[in-house]
Amino acid sequence: MEALYLVLPLALLFSASAVGFFVWAAKNGQFDDLDTPAMRILFDENKHTKKTNPPNHTTPPTHPHPPPFHTPNDEQK
């Protein structure tokens, strides 16, 4: 019975905050367009984008080989 004194106000607070967030989302237009995001996956966006040139591979990488891996035991040897 004593648990109700804690659980009931927490449940009311949680419910009121959920309703408040729903009202806030509805007023800010979160539910205005529910169909377009679901249909967007069906359309190919790549056919309308401009093709770019391939990257220039004439410049060698700055680090052709990674540095060697050292462990703390290597320093003792």
C-alpha positions as CSV (number, residue, x, y, z in Angstrom):
1,M,0.0,0.0,0.0
2,E,2.8,2.4,0.8
3,A,4.3,1.8,-2.7
4,L,1.2,3.4,-4.2
5,Y,2.3,6.8,-2.6
6,L,5.4,6.6,-4.8
7,V,4.2,4.8,-7.9
8,L,0.9,6.7,-8.5
9,P,2.5,10.2,-8.6
10,L,5.3,8.8,-10.8
11,A,2.7,7.3,-13.2
12,L,0.8,10.5,-13.3
13,L,3.9,12.5,-14.0
14,F,5.0,10.1,-16.7
15,S,1.6,10.2,-18.4
16,A,1.4,14.0,-18.2
17,S,4.9,14.4,-19.8
18,A,3.9,11.9,-22.6
19,V,0.8,13.9,-23.3
20,G,2.8,17.2,-23.2
21,F,5.4,15.8,-25.6
22,F,2.7,14.7,-28.0
23,V,1.0,18.1,-28.0
24,W,4.4,19.8,-28.5
25,A,5.1,17.5,-31.5
26,A,1.7,18.1,-33.0
27,K,2.0,21.8,-32.7
28,N,5.5,21.8,-34.3
29,G,4.4,19.9,-37.4
30,Q,6.0,16.5,-36.6
31,F,2.9,14.7,-37.9
32,D,2.1,16.9,-41.0
33,D,3.6,14.7,-43.7
34,L,3.5,11.0,-42.9
35,D,3.5,9.6,-46.4
36,T,6.5,11.3,-48.1
37,P,9.2,9.7,-45.9
38,A,7.8,6.3,-46.5
39,M,7.7,6.8,-50.3
40,R,11.2,8.4,-50.5
41,I,12.8,5.0,-50.2
42,L,11.3,3.9,-53.5
43,F,12.8,6.7,-55.6
44,D,16.4,6.6,-56.8
45,E,18.2,9.8,-55.9
46,N,21.5,8.9,-57.7
47,K,20.2,9.3,-61.3
48,H,19.6,13.0,-60.7
49,T,22.9,13.8,-59.1
50,K,25.8,15.2,-61.1
51,K,28.6,12.7,-61.8
52,T,31.9,13.7,-60.4
53,N,35.3,13.0,-61.8
54,P,37.3,10.1,-60.4
55,P,39.9,11.0,-57.7
56,N,43.3,12.0,-58.9
57,H,45.7,9.1,-57.9
58,T,48.9,10.8,-59.2
59,T,50.0,12.0,-55.7
60,P,51.5,9.2,-53.6
61,P,50.2,8.8,-50.1
62,T,52.0,10.6,-47.4
63,H,52.6,7.5,-45.4
64,P,53.2,4.5,-47.7
65,H,53.8,2.1,-44.8
66,P,52.3,2.3,-41.4
67,P,54.8,2.7,-38.5
68,P,55.8,-0.5,-36.8
69,F,53.8,-1.7,-33.9
70,H,55.7,-1.6,-30.6
71,T,54.7,-3.3,-27.4
72,P,56.0,-2.4,-23.9
73,N,58.0,-5.7,-23.9
74,D,59.9,-4.7,-27.0
75,E,61.5,-1.8,-25.2
76,Q,62.9,-4.1,-22.5
77,K,64.7,-6.4,-25.0
